[in-house]
Amino acid sequence: MTTTITESRTEPAATAVADTPTAPVAPARRLDLDGVAPAFVRAVSALDDAAEAEADRAGLPKSLRELVRLRASQLNGCSYCVDLHSRDALDAGEHVQRLYAVAVWPESNFFTARERAAFTLVDAVTRLSETHVPDDVWREASTAFSDDELAALLALIVSVNAWNELAVSTRGWRPKLRG
């Protein structure tokens, strides 16, 4: 079973033709950012590496890092990053039910007060134009996390949001189904 994707840099919508009605259909890639702006992609990658180094320095657990990245990616609608950070969270020992519940974390009983504070911060920072990160959100996060941890969380959130903006805008990276 094959799917043929017709890509165009001038048409905003994808044109996809599937061999069968059940074949997956992907939106057309808009821009090969890796190919046309490799120095910029390397710079964003360096930003991500710096955020990860801050998280290491602050001692943030790997599973929390991936849950934070997953939540931001869900809010931004980045399928590539949702897939990537879900798999990375599983690799870090995260429970699959908790991964499913990240999308509805305020209604879930699977998360600690500290994780909930992190999600509240992720939501506020990712929706910056709507929230402007209210003082009560910042206070809750700063109560749950040290300054070093809070700086590392903020770095992770900013970094994943940058990747999400690039991936969603260009449709440049796509997840692959794994067996």
HUWOSUL-V384891 format. One record per pair of residues at least 4 apart in sequence whose C-alpha atoms are under 7 Angstrom apart, sorted by the first residue. I is the first residue (numbers start at 1). J is the second residue. Records with the same first field share a line. If there is no record, write none. Layout:
I = J / J
This chain:
1 = 19
2 = 18 / 19
3 = 17 / 18 / 19 / 23 / 25
4 = 16 / 17 / 18
5 = 15 / 16 / 17 / 28
6 = 15 / 16 / 28
7 = 14 / 15 / 28 / 29
9 = 30 / 31
14 = 27 / 28
15 = 28
16 = 25
18 = 23 / 25
19 = 23
29 = 170 / 171 / 172
30 = 170 / 171 / 172
31 = 170 / 172
32 = 36 / 172
33 = 37 / 38 / 172
34 = 38 / 41
37 = 41
38 = 42
39 = 43
40 = 44
41 = 45
42 = 46
43 = 47
44 = 48
45 = 49
46 = 50
47 = 51 / 159
48 = 52 / 159
49 = 53
50 = 54
51 = 55 / 152 / 155 / 156 / 159
52 = 56 / 156
53 = 57
54 = 58 / 152
55 = 59 / 60 / 152
56 = 60
58 = 148 / 149 / 152
60 = 64 / 65 / 149
61 = 65
62 = 66 / 92
63 = 67 / 89 / 92 / 93 / 94
64 = 68
65 = 69
66 = 70 / 85 / 88 / 89
67 = 71 / 89
68 = 72 / 119 / 122
69 = 73 / 85 / 157 / 160
70 = 74 / 82 / 85 / 86
71 = 75 / 102 / 103
72 = 76 / 122 / 123 / 126 / 161
73 = 77 / 78 / 81 / 82 / 164
74 = 78 / 82 / 103
76 = 164
78 = 82 / 164 / 167 / 168
79 = 83 / 175
80 = 84 / 173 / 174 / 175
81 = 85 / 164
82 = 86
83 = 87 / 175
84 = 88
85 = 89
86 = 90 / 99
87 = 91
88 = 92
89 = 93 / 94
90 = 94 / 95 / 96
95 = 99
96 = 100
97 = 101
98 = 102 / 110
101 = 105 / 108
104 = 108
111 = 115 / 116
112 = 116
113 = 117
114 = 118 / 144
115 = 119
116 = 120
117 = 121 / 140 / 141 / 144
118 = 122 / 141
119 = 123
120 = 124 / 137
121 = 125 / 137 / 138 / 141
122 = 126 / 157
123 = 127
124 = 128 / 131 / 133
125 = 133
126 = 161
127 = 131
128 = 132 / 133
133 = 137 / 138
134 = 138
135 = 139
136 = 140
137 = 141
138 = 142
139 = 143
140 = 144
141 = 145
142 = 146 / 147 / 150
145 = 149 / 150
146 = 150
147 = 151
148 = 152
149 = 153
150 = 154
151 = 155
152 = 156
153 = 157
154 = 158
155 = 159
156 = 160
157 = 161
158 = 162
159 = 163
160 = 164
161 = 165
162 = 166
163 = 167
164 = 168
165 = 169
166 = 170
167 = 171 / 172 / 173
